[in-house]
């Protein structure tokens, strides 16, 4: 059974895009939590909350993209 190289390339691009989307969402959440912790002087609290929320948001977006296909 041979696979279509064009389809494989499209799948690779799609999943790579999802990876970078997840990375951007998680890093944005961690950075926002870090900066708010610095500003409000609540050292590890907001960075933990924002990182957990950003992971949940990124999982939601990836699941939505996977189910759309």
Secondary structure, 3 states (H helix, E strand, C coil): CCCCHHHHHHHHHHHHHHHHHHHHHHHHHHHHHHHHHHHHCCCCHHHHHHHHHHHHHHHHHHHHHHHHC
